């Protein structure tokens, strides 16, 4: 074993709830709540239904102690299958949190994995749930930075959040240090290093690869627990990536995640917020907008340019998302699915939008996601937004109340207000001594009743 691995293992197995800074603990509770809200919102969607049915068809459990119920469904499959299904559903409603330096998402895989693994181990405390969550986020984020720094391709989040899932599984299921090392190596090797920009250009249910990341990470932990070998994980142990692990346990990435105001690709958020700002500051309605010129960073300008015909396309369509915001002042699930895809008002506004890359925005990506809009009104006035950073991250953070409000917006229509409120209270209650994961688990496996 290397010193780099030993440092990571000490953190993974040694982090206690009491050692978490209070700000980190609070952030973990909010990110857990935000992620599970999107999981709930995604439950009725086609991709989530297919993923759950596929887990039943392919990922049943033949070994006692490794079975888990599907979230918001109740059917029993393997823990790996349960994590895969929930992560795939969540991934296909692009409203979950992310970490800007990773150019991707962590909670989408880590939270479903915790929910699945909780079915395979004795009950544990709420503070422990938040410590486990933090471990998953901290390992995933640094694996992402290491991978991005050492390979030429831009890959989906599943490539590295698989390591976070393997980490969580190793801690929760009591693997040894030697088994943890093998699990991380297996997860890294099999993590789906899939083509993100292909998915941006031709959006599908593949989305950000996090379902397969969850499956790979969970499978890796089971394999390692049975003696399968696969070490080392070079994203942890290679000398070139050492700098990304030096601050483990001192700088808490958990506190620097962004929360999405809209269930669409984060790269679209800065232009959406720029138009939102102009319309609010000047009291504008959509019928006053003659032209909207968007200047944004390269990756944002590469988003799907047309009117979407599928939910997947809608979540990666910059112009469509901006048009929805202009029309309704918000973007909800109903706007990116079903009849919302053929809304004539949105289509008419989309015709007035143009998109161009601005070099000054591109050079700041991924640390910053900045854009600006120039709006020409029907009366001839021209209004410039100036540079606007996407809301919800450290630069323009959401409050606790903002996160709670967002959770209820996505969860209540699926589960009803009473059950959604109980889930919210259980998750936020994890910060208190005496709370148990079972306070939540009794609420998250049964199918929706509304």
N, C-alpha and C positions, 0 to 999 in steps of 0.2 A: 504494500500500500504506500501511496505517496503522501507527502506532507499536504498537498493540495486536497486530496481526498479526505485525509484526516480532519482537516479544518472544516470541510463541508459536513462530514459525519458528526463531528462534535456539535455543530449547530443543529443538524437535523434531529438528532436524538437528545440533545442537551437543552434545547430551548424550552423553558418552563413558562407557564402562563404568568407567573410572578415576574419573570424577567422581561416581559414585553412592556415597553413604554406605554403609558395610557393612551397617547395619541395613536400609536400603532394598533392597539387593541380596538379603539373606536373605529379606526379606518377599516380594520378587518371585518368588523360587524357590518359596516355600511356596504362594503364590497360584496360580502356574502348576501346581504339583503338585495342589493341591486341585481346580482347575477340570478338569484332564484326568482326574482320578479320577471326577468326575461324568460327564464325556463318556463314559468307558468304561462306567460303570454304566448309562447311558442307552442304550447301543448296542442291546441286545436289545428295548427297549421299542417299542411300536407307533408312537409319534410319530417317533422317530428313523428307523425303517425307512421310513416314508412319506416323510420328508424326503430320505433318501438316494435312494429311487426317483424322487422328483420332481426332484431335481438331475440324475439321469441322463436323465430324460424332457425336461426343459426347459432345463437349463443346461450343455449340452455345450460343448466348446471347439473352435472352428474356427481358432484362431490359435496358431501355435507360440510357446511361451514363456509362455502363460497357462493352461496345463492343470495340474491337481493331482489327486492321488488322494484319494478319500474316506477320512476317518479310520476305522480299524477296519473297513474294507470292501474297499478296494483298487481299485474301479472309478474310471476317470478321467473327470473333468468339468472345467469351468472352475474357476479359483481362486475366483471369486465363488460358484459353486455348491457347492464344497467347504466354504467358510466358512459359507454358509447352512445346509447340512445339519448340520454339527457343532454350530453355535450353536443350531439348532432342537432338536436332540436334547438338548443340555445344558440348554436352557431348560425342557424338559419333565420334567426330574428336578430338582426345586427344592432342590438341596443345594449349589449353588455360592455362592462368596463374594459379598459386597456391601459397599456403603459407606453407612452410615446417613444422612448428610446428603443423599445423592442419592435416597433412597427407592427404590433399585434396584441394578442389577448391571452390572459392567464386564467382568470376565474371561470371562463367558459368550460374548461376541462377540469380544473381543480375542485370546484364546488360539486359538480356531479359525481366526481370520484369519492369525495368525502361522504356524500349521501349514500352512495352504493356501499362503500366500505363499512359504514355505520351499521349496516344490516348483518355484518359478518363478525363483529366484535362486541364485547360487553358495553353497556352504556357508559358514557364518559361525560365529563363536565362541560358546561358552556365555555368557560375560559380555556379549557383544553381544545375545544373545537376552534377557537380563534387562534390559538398557538399553531395548531395543525394548518389552518388556512394560511397563516403568515409564512410558515415553512414552505408550503407549496408555491406561494407567490415569489418569495425571495429566491428559491432555487430556479424556478422557471425563468424569471427575469434575467438572471445572470447567465443561464444557459443560452438564452436568446441573444444577449449581447455578444457572447463568445462565438456563437455560430455565425451571426451576421459579420463579425470581424474577420472570420477566417475562411469563408467560402464566397464564391463569386455570384451565386444565384440568389434571387430573392424568393424565399420559401415561405410557406404558410406556417401559422403558429403551431400546428400540430407537431412540427419538427422538434420543437423544444419544450412545449408544455407537456409533452410525454414524460420528460424528466421530472417535472414537478409532480405529476401524477404518481410516478414510480416512487418518488420520495415520500409522498403522503401515505401510500400503501405500505411502504417499508416501516414507517413509524407506527402506523395504526395496527399493523398485523405483527409487530414485534420481530421483524427480521434482524439478523445479526449485522454487524458492520461489514463482514465479508459478503453477505448476501446483498446488502445495500449496494455495494460497489458493483457487483454483477448486474443487479437490476438497473442501475443507472446506465451501464454500458449497453445492455440489451435495449433499453428504451431509446437511447440515442441512436443505435444502429437501425432500429426498425421504425423510429419516428418518421412520419410521412413528410419528407422534404419535397413537397409538391409545389407546383409552379403558381405562385400567387398572381403574377401579372397575366397569366393565361386566364385565370378565373376572373380577374378584373375585366379583361377584354370580352370574355364570353361567360357571363355569370350563370351559375347553375347551383344546385343544392350541395355541391362540393364545398363551397364557401371557403372557410379558412383552415380546413383540415383538422379541426380540433376534435371532432368525433373520433377520428382515427388516432389522434394523439392520445386521447383518453384510453382507447382500446389498447394501444401499444404500451402505454405506461402501466396499466393494470396487468396486462399479460406478462410484462417484464418482471413485475414483482412476484407473480405466482411462479413463473419459471425459475427465478432465482431462489425462491423459497424451497423449490424441489431439487435444487442442485445444478441447474443450468448455468453455464458461464457465459460471460460477454464483456467483461471489463477489459480496458478502462473506458470511461466516458471522457473523450478528449476535450469536450467543451468544459470540463472541470479540471482535468489533470495535465493538459498540455501546457508547456511553459508560455506559449504565445498568449494564452488567455488569462494568465495569472492576475493581471490588473483588474479584471472584472470581478474578482472574488476577494480582493483585499479588504473591501469595506463590509463584508458579510457580518451581520450582527452589530454594525455601528451605523450604517446608512440604511434606512428602512424603505425599500422600494414600495412596500405596502402602503405608505402614506402618500405616494406620488402617482397613483392610478388616476385615470380620468373616468368620469361618469358621463355617459352619452345622453344629451337631451333628446336625441332623435334616433329611431331604430333604422339607421342607414349608415353606410361606411363612414368612418371618422374623417376620411379625406374630404367629404362633402360638407362637413360641419362649419368650417370657417366661412365659406361662401353663404351658407344658409344664415349664419349668425350676422354676417355683414348686411344682408338684405333685411333681416329682422330688425337690426338696429336702425337702419334708415327708415323703415316703415313706422316703427314705434316713435322715433324722435320727431318725425314730420307728420304723424297722424295720417298715413297714406292707406288707401284701399287698393286692391288689386286692379280695379278698373282705371286707376290713374297711372299705371305703369305702361309706358310705351315701349321702352327697351331696357334690358338689364344686361350690362356687360360685366362679366366676371373675370377677374385676374387672379390666378391661383398658382400653387406649386405644381410641378410636373406630374407627380403621381395623381393629384386631384384632377388635373386636366385630362388624364388618361381614362377617367371613369366613363362608364357606358354613356354614349352621347344621345341615344335616341329615346323615343317613348317606349317604356318597357311593356312587355306582354306577359311577364312572369314576375312573381314576388322576388325571385333571386335577382333579376335584372333591376327591379325597382330599388333594391337596397344598394346597388352599385351605380345608380344613375344620378349624376350631379344635377343636370338641368331639371330633371323630373322632381327631385327633392326640393330644389329651390322654388319650382313652380308650385308645389304643394304648400310650402311655407307661405308663399305670397298669397295663395288663394284662401287658406284657412287659419293662418297664424300658428299652426302646429303641425306635427307629422305623427300620425298614429298608425296602428296596425291596419285600420280600415282604409287608409290611404295607399298602402303599399301592397294590398291584396284585393282579391275579388273585384267588385265594381269600381274600386278606386283606381284600378289600372286603366280604365277606359273613361275617366272623368273628362268631359269635354272642356270644362273650365280650366283644368290643369293643362290639358293639351294646348289650349289657346294661349296660355301664359308661356308655356314651353317654347312656342314659336318666337317669342320676343327675347329669348335668352341667347347670348353668345358667350363662349368660354375660350380663354387664352392663357397660356403659361406666362408667368412673370418671373424673371430670373431672381429678383430680390426675395421672392417667396420661396423659390426652389432651394436656394442655398441654405435656408434655415431649417429645412426638413431633414431628419424627423424630429429634431428637438422642438421645433415650433411648427404648428399648422396654422398658417396665416394666409388670408386672402383679402381682397377688396372688391367692391362693386361700384359701378357708376350707373346710376339710374336716370334715364331720361323720362320725364313725365309727359302726359298728353298735352299739357299746357306749355310745353317747351322748356321748362326748367330742367336743369341737370344737377343731380345731387351725388356727391362722392362720399363713400363711407369712411375712407381712410383704411389703414391696415387694421384688420380685426382678427383676433385669435379665437379659435374655437372655444366655446364655453365648456365648463365641467371639469377641467384639469387644474393643476396647481396655479396656472396663470389667471384663471377665472373660475375658482372652485364653486362647487355646489355645496350648499349647507346640508345639515342633517335633514332639515325639513324638506329640502328639495328632493333628496334621495327617497325619503318616505313617500312624498307625493308622487314621484315617478313610479315607485313600486306599486302603489295602489292603482295608478292609472292602467298598468299592464295586468295586474293580478286580479283585481276585483271583477272585471267583466268575465273572467274565466271561472273563478272559484266562488264568486259572491263576496260581498264586503265583509261578512262576519269571519269566514275562514281566512281570507286574505289578511285581515287585521290581526287574527290570532297568529299567523305565520310571522308577520312583521314584529309583533311583540315578543315572540319566542326568540327570533334571531337577535334583536336588539338586546334582549335579556341575557344573552350569552356573556355580556360584560360583567354580570353580577355573580359573585360567589353563591353557590347553591343551585345554580341553574344546571340543567342537564340537556344533552343532545336530544333525549327522548321528548323533551318539551316541544321540539320541532318535529321529530320523526313521526309522531302520531298524526301529523297534519299533512305530510308531503307525499305519501305513497298512494292514497286512495284516489280514484278517478274523480274528475270534477262532477259536481252534482247540479250545476246550473248550465 
